Amino acid sequence: MDTNALYFEYKPLLSSLAYKMLGSRADAEDIVQDVFAELETKRF
């Protein structure tokens, strides 16, 4: 699984959803980065 490709493809969508949920662009960006950092450490 190419995490970098997934990150660049889905980051705008996930950031938008997280922003709508949290109301903070900075928090939304942090959450999306945390999710992909966690995904990078997992090997499926």
C-alpha positions as CSV (number, residue, x, y, z in Angstrom):
1,M,0.0,0.0,0.0
2,D,1.5,3.3,-1.0
3,T,0.6,5.6,1.9
4,N,2.0,8.7,0.2
5,A,-0.3,8.3,-2.8
6,L,-3.3,7.8,-0.5
7,Y,-2.3,10.8,1.5
8,F,-2.2,13.1,-1.5
9,E,-5.4,11.7,-2.9
10,Y,-7.5,11.8,0.2
11,K,-6.0,14.6,2.3
12,P,-8.3,17.3,0.9
13,L,-11.4,15.3,1.5
14,L,-10.4,14.1,4.9
15,S,-9.2,17.6,5.9
16,S,-12.6,19.0,4.8
17,L,-14.5,16.5,6.8
18,A,-12.4,16.9,9.9
19,Y,-12.7,20.7,9.7
20,K,-16.5,20.4,9.5
21,M,-16.4,18.2,12.6
22,L,-13.9,20.1,14.6
23,G,-14.3,23.7,13.5
24,S,-10.6,24.3,13.4
25,R,-8.4,24.0,10.3
26,A,-5.3,23.4,12.4
27,D,-6.9,20.6,14.4
28,A,-8.2,19.1,11.2
29,E,-4.8,19.0,9.6
30,D,-3.3,17.5,12.8
31,I,-5.9,14.7,12.8
32,V,-5.4,13.9,9.2
33,Q,-1.6,13.7,9.6
34,D,-2.0,11.6,12.7
35,V,-4.2,9.1,10.9
36,F,-1.7,8.7,8.1
37,A,1.2,8.5,10.5
38,E,-0.6,5.7,12.2
39,L,-1.4,4.0,8.9
40,E,2.3,4.2,7.9
41,T,3.2,2.2,11.1
42,K,0.7,-0.5,10.4
43,R,1.5,-3.3,7.9
44,F,-1.6,-5.0,6.5
